[in-house]
Amino acid sequence: MKIAMCEDERVFSNRLAEYINEWGKEKGVFLEIFAYENAKQFLDDWSESENYDIILLDIKMDDINGVELAHIIRETNPNVPIVFVTNMKEFAVAGYKVRAMHYLVKPIEKADLFECLDRINQSAGIKKYFLFGDLEKTLRIPHEDIIYISMYSHTATMVTAAKKYEFRKTISQILEELDDSLFVKCHRSYIINMQHIKSISANDAMMLNGDKVALSRNIAGKIYDLFVKYNTHKL
């Protein structure tokens, strides 16, 4: 999940980032936090509707205030959740005009922030992404697009309907960053996405793209139960 914060008080920004990271660890959500000190910095990076999954805006800023910035955001992205963070309660009504999802008053209580992030994370409009790459280029692939991931030596291969990607991460690191309601380790070398399983036998899982993924004998029964439970719940 990519979270942007536009806050001109460095101390408060650091504390907010600390709380957000704590929430991410508690909920098992892999986070990227982008901190901006003013609206101009934010707008320099703002380009596409998928840039951020949540935007937290301080209302009282020197150049462009948070409400004005929210209006600019809404011109190109009508759906991204916006949360106002401020000590100016009188702006609450203005927040509704730009369809702000939440309004947090300083000094923010950690429990209030956690409740806000929980509500947004559970909403249907939030996509979860898997990130990989290096300092020059980072790719993010929606969880729903990943069919399975295989490991060979120290190299991981991610298979999607569109293409394959290779990157360097351990299987433990990968599992930490994936949605555990969708992904399961089915073999010492494979992680599969429950959404993409067509059928399961004693030895392997047939994926919707036609690939067969090996199942460990001692876990095949568990995978089958999860497969049935997932599809029953979906129905």
C-alpha positions as semicolon CSV with decimal commas, in nm:
position;residue;x (nm);y (nm);z (nm)
1;M;0,000;0,000;0,000
2;K;0,133;0,342;-0,099
3;I;0,050;0,623;0,144
4;A;0,125;0,990;0,078
5;M;0,141;1,250;0,358
6;C;0,144;1,623;0,295
7;E;0,238;1,783;0,627
8;D;0,459;2,088;0,684
9;E;0,547;2,013;1,048
10;R;0,846;1,775;1,039
11;V;0,802;1,650;1,397
12;F;0,437;1,569;1,342
13;S;0,510;1,411;1,003
14;N;0,769;1,179;1,159
15;R;0,529;1,077;1,435
16;L;0,252;1,011;1,182
17;A;0,485;0,794;0,974
18;E;0,585;0,605;1,288
19;Y;0,220;0,532;1,370
20;I;0,145;0,424;1,012
21;N;0,442;0,187;1,005
22;E;0,331;0,042;1,339
23;W;-0,016;-0,018;1,195
24;G;0,133;-0,185;0,887
25;K;0,339;-0,427;1,097
26;E;0,043;-0,509;1,318
27;K;-0,188;-0,575;1,022
28;G;0,071;-0,742;0,798
29;V;0,034;-0,473;0,530
30;F;0,344;-0,389;0,327
31;L;0,372;-0,009;0,312
32;E;0,548;0,263;0,118
33;I;0,520;0,608;0,275
34;F;0,587;0,927;0,079
35;A;0,623;1,242;0,291
36;Y;0,583;1,590;0,143
37;E;0,637;1,919;0,327
38;N;0,408;2,126;0,106
39;A;0,155;2,103;-0,176
40;K;0,406;2,197;-0,445
41;Q;0,627;1,899;-0,361
42;F;0,324;1,672;-0,372
43;L;0,201;1,805;-0,707
44;D;0,545;1,760;-0,862
45;D;0,505;1,385;-0,809
46;W;0,132;1,365;-0,874
47;S;0,066;1,223;-1,219
48;E;-0,159;0,915;-1,237
49;S;-0,468;0,801;-1,053
50;E;-0,291;0,492;-0,918
51;N;-0,004;0,683;-0,758
52;Y;-0,128;0,645;-0,402
53;D;-0,376;0,426;-0,217
54;I;-0,433;0,679;0,063
55;I;-0,353;1,052;0,087
56;L;-0,328;1,230;0,424
57;L;-0,344;1,608;0,395
58;D;-0,275;1,877;0,652
59;I;-0,525;2,155;0,592
60;K;-0,317;2,449;0,716
61;M;-0,021;2,486;0,478
62;D;0,150;2,802;0,356
63;D;0,136;2,768;-0,022
64;I;-0,181;2,572;-0,105
65;N;-0,398;2,453;0,182
66;G;-0,519;2,096;0,211
67;V;-0,872;2,166;0,090
68;E;-0,742;2,341;-0,223
69;L;-0,501;2,054;-0,283
70;A;-0,783;1,802;-0,244
71;H;-0,982;1,983;-0,515
72;I;-0,682;1,951;-0,750
73;I;-0,649;1,580;-0,668
74;R;-1,017;1,524;-0,739
75;E;-0,981;1,674;-1,087
76;T;-0,784;1,365;-1,196
77;N;-0,871;1,107;-0,932
78;P;-1,227;1,096;-0,794
79;N;-1,175;0,782;-0,589
80;V;-0,848;0,785;-0,394
81;P;-0,924;0,801;-0,019
82;I;-0,835;1,143;0,125
83;V;-0,792;1,194;0,499
84;F;-0,760;1,544;0,645
85;V;-0,522;1,581;0,937
86;T;-0,549;1,916;1,116
87;N;-0,630;2,104;1,435
88;M;-0,876;2,328;1,250
89;K;-1,217;2,173;1,316
90;E;-1,397;2,444;1,123
91;F;-1,276;2,289;0,797
92;A;-1,466;1,965;0,854
93;V;-1,756;2,072;0,632
94;A;-1,516;2,164;0,350
95;G;-1,383;1,810;0,365
96;Y;-1,718;1,668;0,263
97;K;-1,718;1,875;-0,056
98;V;-1,412;1,687;-0,180
99;R;-1,544;1,354;-0,047
100;A;-1,279;1,320;0,223
101;M;-1,305;0,974;0,375
102;H;-1,201;1,074;0,724
103;Y;-1,108;1,373;0,939
104;L;-0,842;1,341;1,212
105;V;-0,790;1,621;1,461
106;K;-0,445;1,696;1,607
107;P;-0,299;1,577;1,832
108;I;-0,395;1,247;1,671
109;E;-0,461;0,950;1,892
110;K;-0,297;0,635;1,758
111;A;-0,618;0,437;1,806
112;D;-0,811;0,687;1,589
113;L;-0,553;0,665;1,311
114;F;-0,556;0,284;1,326
115;E;-0,935;0,279;1,302
116;C;-0,921;0,510;1,000
117;L;-0,658;0,297;0,822
118;D;-0,850;-0,022;0,902
119;R;-1,163;0,117;0,744
120;I;-0,982;0,223;0,428
121;N;-0,784;-0,101;0,401
122;Q;-1,105;-0,305;0,421
123;S;-1,281;-0,104;0,152
124;A;-1,327;-0,274;-0,184
125;G;-1,154;0,002;-0,376
126;I;-0,808;-0,055;-0,227
127;K;-0,575;-0,272;-0,433
128;K;-0,281;-0,449;-0,276
129;Y;0,048;-0,456;-0,462
130;F;0,367;-0,658;-0,451
131;L;0,678;-0,443;-0,498
132;F;1,017;-0,549;-0,627
133;G;1,311;-0,408;-0,821
134;D;1,609;-0,193;-0,735
135;L;1,697;0,170;-0,664
136;E;1,664;0,263;-1,031
137;K;1,326;0,103;-1,096
138;T;1,058;-0,043;-0,873
139;L;0,769;-0,243;-1,015
140;R;0,441;-0,299;-0,836
141;I;0,213;-0,582;-0,941
142;P;-0,146;-0,611;-0,811
143;H;-0,185;-0,919;-0,592
144;E;-0,481;-1,031;-0,801
145;D;-0,259;-1,049;-1,114
146;I;-0,006;-1,289;-0,960
147;I;-0,075;-1,653;-1,054
148;Y;0,217;-1,810;-0,868
149;I;0,576;-1,749;-0,766
150;S;0,854;-2,007;-0,795
151;M;1,201;-2,009;-0,640
152;Y;1,522;-2,141;-0,793
153;S;1,841;-2,091;-0,597
154;H;1,817;-1,724;-0,484
155;T;1,600;-1,607;-0,776
156;A;1,222;-1,574;-0,764
157;T;1,007;-1,595;-1,078
158;M;0,664;-1,433;-1,065
159;V;0,412;-1,559;-1,320
160;T;0,124;-1,334;-1,423
161;A;-0,119;-1,361;-1,713
162;A;0,076;-1,092;-1,899
163;K;0,440;-1,192;-1,840
164;K;0,703;-1,334;-1,608
165;Y;0,927;-1,132;-1,377
166;E;1,250;-1,231;-1,206
167;F;1,379;-1,069;-0,888
168;R;1,588;-1,143;-0,578
169;K;1,399;-1,206;-0,256
170;T;1,374;-1,498;-0,017
171;I;1,052;-1,695;0,001
172;S;1,004;-1,573;0,360
173;Q;1,030;-1,208;0,249
174;I;0,781;-1,269;-0,030
175;L;0,527;-1,431;0,203
176;E;0,553;-1,138;0,446
177;E;0,455;-0,897;0,169
178;L;0,166;-1,096;0,020
179;D;-0,199;-1,109;0,128
180;D;-0,220;-1,427;0,336
181;S;-0,590;-1,461;0,257
182;L;-0,499;-1,526;-0,108
183;F;-0,148;-1,671;-0,113
184;V;-0,015;-1,990;0,037
185;K;0,318;-2,171;0,028
186;C;0,233;-2,506;-0,130
187;H;0,588;-2,639;-0,174
188;R;0,933;-2,534;-0,059
189;S;0,976;-2,365;-0,399
190;Y;0,624;-2,240;-0,479
191;I;0,366;-1,986;-0,362
192;I;0,025;-1,995;-0,529
193;N;-0,267;-1,754;-0,551
194;M;-0,597;-1,916;-0,452
195;Q;-0,778;-1,696;-0,705
196;H;-0,599;-1,866;-0,995
197;I;-0,638;-2,234;-0,904
198;K;-0,851;-2,433;-1,148
199;S;-0,827;-2,774;-0,980
200;I;-0,621;-2,966;-0,726
201;S;-0,491;-3,324;-0,725
202;A;-0,278;-3,514;-0,476
203;N;0,045;-3,396;-0,639
204;D;-0,017;-3,060;-0,802
205;A;-0,246;-2,764;-0,858
206;M;-0,368;-2,684;-1,207
207;M;-0,368;-2,307;-1,251
208;L;-0,610;-2,116;-1,473
209;N;-0,329;-2,033;-1,717
210;G;-0,264;-2,405;-1,776
211;D;0,052;-2,437;-1,563
212;K;0,088;-2,714;-1,306
213;V;0,239;-2,625;-0,969
214;A;0,381;-2,898;-0,746
215;L;0,226;-2,960;-0,402
216;S;0,419;-3,101;-0,108
217;R;0,266;-3,431;0,001
218;N;0,236;-3,322;0,362
219;I;0,044;-3,005;0,269
220;A;-0,170;-3,113;-0,028
221;G;-0,469;-3,184;0,199
222;K;-0,443;-2,842;0,363
223;I;-0,423;-2,670;0,022
224;Y;-0,734;-2,856;-0,092
225;D;-0,924;-2,748;0,221
226;L;-0,815;-2,386;0,168
227;F;-0,916;-2,406;-0,199
228;V;-1,264;-2,532;-0,107
229;K;-1,300;-2,277;0,174
230;Y;-1,193;-1,989;-0,051
231;N;-1,434;-2,079;-0,330
232;T;-1,720;-2,148;-0,087
233;H;-1,667;-1,808;0,073
234;K;-1,653;-1,642;-0,269
235;L;-1,987;-1,795;-0,365
